[in-house]
Amino acid sequence: MNRIAIPVFKSRVSPVFDSCTRLLLVDLDQNQEIARSKILCGGLSEIDRLKILKTSGVKTVICGGISDGFYKILSNAEISVIIGIAGEVDQVLNAFRCDRLGEPCFYMPGYKKTC
């Protein structure tokens, strides 16, 4: 099973992970969604957010932007981070499942993917 966390603002991927107030956790098994849950995280520190992600078993974070420091913290905790992503959460999840997040329609405005 793969648990993914996506910061959410309304029905879209929140533009900044560090300051999001809600996280959507999605469980995938054999690339099929099997469960969803939400976590409120407004006002939590990076360390508290990390603790939530680790205790929740999150393996991947899909987000718009993230600070360099928090990116390093998550990477050191062996949590994969996919940055520069924008769009409706359900469309982003479907693109992730179909290995299509690299399509420009999912890039944040002004984001240029580097290889």
Backbone torsions as a table, in degrees:
resi	resn	phi	psi	omega
1	MET	NA	143.5	177.4
2	ASN	-119.8	123.3	176.6
3	ARG	-103.5	127.4	-177.7
4	ILE	-114.3	142.7	174.3
5	ALA	-116.1	134.1	177.5
6	ILE	-130.8	123.2	173.8
7	PRO	-70.3	135.0	-172.4
8	VAL	-122.8	136.6	169.0
9	PHE	-127.2	113.8	-171.3
10	LYS	57.6	-117.9	-179.3
11	SER	-108.6	12.2	-175.0
12	ARG	-115.8	163.8	173.3
13	VAL	-66.9	126.4	179.7
14	SER	-64.8	139.9	-175.0
15	PRO	-68.6	-24.4	-178.1
16	VAL	-134.1	118.0	-178.1
17	PHE	-64.1	-41.4	-174.4
18	ASP	-58.3	-31.1	-174.9
19	SER	-115.9	12.8	179.6
20	CYS	-67.2	156.5	179.8
21	THR	-107.0	-14.2	180.0
22	ARG	-137.5	141.0	173.5
23	LEU	-119.3	136.1	172.6
24	LEU	-100.5	125.1	175.1
25	LEU	-103.2	129.5	-178.7
26	VAL	-125.9	128.2	176.7
27	ASP	-98.1	127.6	176.2
28	LEU	-116.4	135.3	174.3
29	ASP	-129.7	122.7	-174.7
30	GLN	51.1	41.8	176.5
31	ASN	66.7	16.2	175.9
32	GLN	-113.5	135.9	178.9
33	GLU	-69.2	129.0	179.8
34	ILE	-118.3	-18.2	179.5
35	ALA	-162.8	155.1	174.5
36	ARG	-136.1	147.6	171.8
37	SER	-151.9	162.1	-179.8
38	LYS	-120.9	147.6	176.3
39	ILE	-127.5	130.9	173.5
40	LEU	-86.1	129.1	-175.7
41	CYS	-136.7	17.4	178.9
42	GLY	-60.8	132.8	177.3
43	GLY	80.6	0.4	179.6
44	LEU	-81.8	146.5	177.4
45	SER	-73.7	168.2	176.6
46	GLU	-59.5	-40.9	-179.7
47	ILE	-64.3	-42.3	177.7
48	ASP	-64.8	-39.4	177.3
49	ARG	-63.9	-42.6	177.5
50	LEU	-59.8	-45.3	179.1
51	LYS	-58.2	-42.7	179.0
52	ILE	-62.2	-46.3	-179.2
53	LEU	-62.2	-45.2	-178.9
54	LYS	-65.8	-48.0	-178.6
55	THR	-68.0	-24.8	177.8
56	SER	-83.3	-9.1	178.7
57	GLY	78.8	24.5	179.8
58	VAL	-68.7	132.9	178.3
59	LYS	-109.0	-23.0	-176.8
60	THR	-140.4	136.8	172.4
61	VAL	-114.4	130.1	174.2
62	ILE	-112.1	121.8	-175.5
63	CYS	-148.9	172.1	174.4
64	GLY	-79.5	-83.9	178.9
65	GLY	-114.5	159.2	178.5
66	ILE	-154.9	145.0	178.4
67	SER	-67.6	152.1	178.6
68	ASP	-57.8	-41.5	-178.6
69	GLY	-62.7	-45.6	-179.2
70	PHE	-70.6	-34.7	175.2
71	TYR	-58.2	-45.0	179.5
72	LYS	-65.2	-40.3	178.4
73	ILE	-59.8	-47.1	-179.9
74	LEU	-65.9	-42.6	178.9
75	SER	-61.5	-43.0	178.4
76	ASN	-64.8	-25.7	177.9
77	ALA	-88.3	9.8	178.6
78	GLU	63.1	36.1	172.7
79	ILE	-107.4	120.5	179.4
80	SER	-72.1	138.4	-178.9
81	VAL	-124.3	124.0	175.9
82	ILE	-107.8	114.3	-174.2
83	ILE	-108.0	167.4	175.4
84	GLY	80.6	19.4	-174.9
85	ILE	-101.3	136.5	177.9
86	ALA	-136.7	158.9	175.1
87	GLY	132.8	179.1	176.6
88	GLU	-67.1	135.6	-174.6
89	VAL	-55.2	-46.2	-177.8
90	ASP	-63.8	-37.8	178.2
91	GLN	-68.7	-39.6	178.2
92	VAL	-64.3	-44.3	177.9
93	LEU	-60.8	-44.4	178.7
94	ASN	-62.4	-41.6	178.4
95	ALA	-64.1	-39.3	177.3
96	PHE	-61.5	-47.0	-179.1
97	ARG	-62.7	-30.5	-178.2
98	CYS	-98.5	10.0	179.8
99	ASP	56.8	45.4	-179.2
100	ARG	-120.7	13.2	-179.7
101	LEU	-65.4	-15.3	178.4
102	GLY	-77.7	-2.6	178.7
103	GLU	-74.7	137.2	-176.8
104	PRO	-55.8	-25.2	-179.3
105	CYS	-65.6	-14.3	178.7
106	PHE	-101.5	1.0	179.6
107	TYR	-78.3	143.3	170.8
108	MET	-62.4	147.6	175.7
109	PRO	-55.9	132.6	179.8
110	GLY	84.2	-6.9	-178.9
111	TYR	-81.9	132.7	175.9
112	LYS	-121.5	116.5	-179.0
113	LYS	-70.2	134.8	175.1
114	THR	-107.0	147.4	-178.9
115	CYS	-91.6	NA	NA
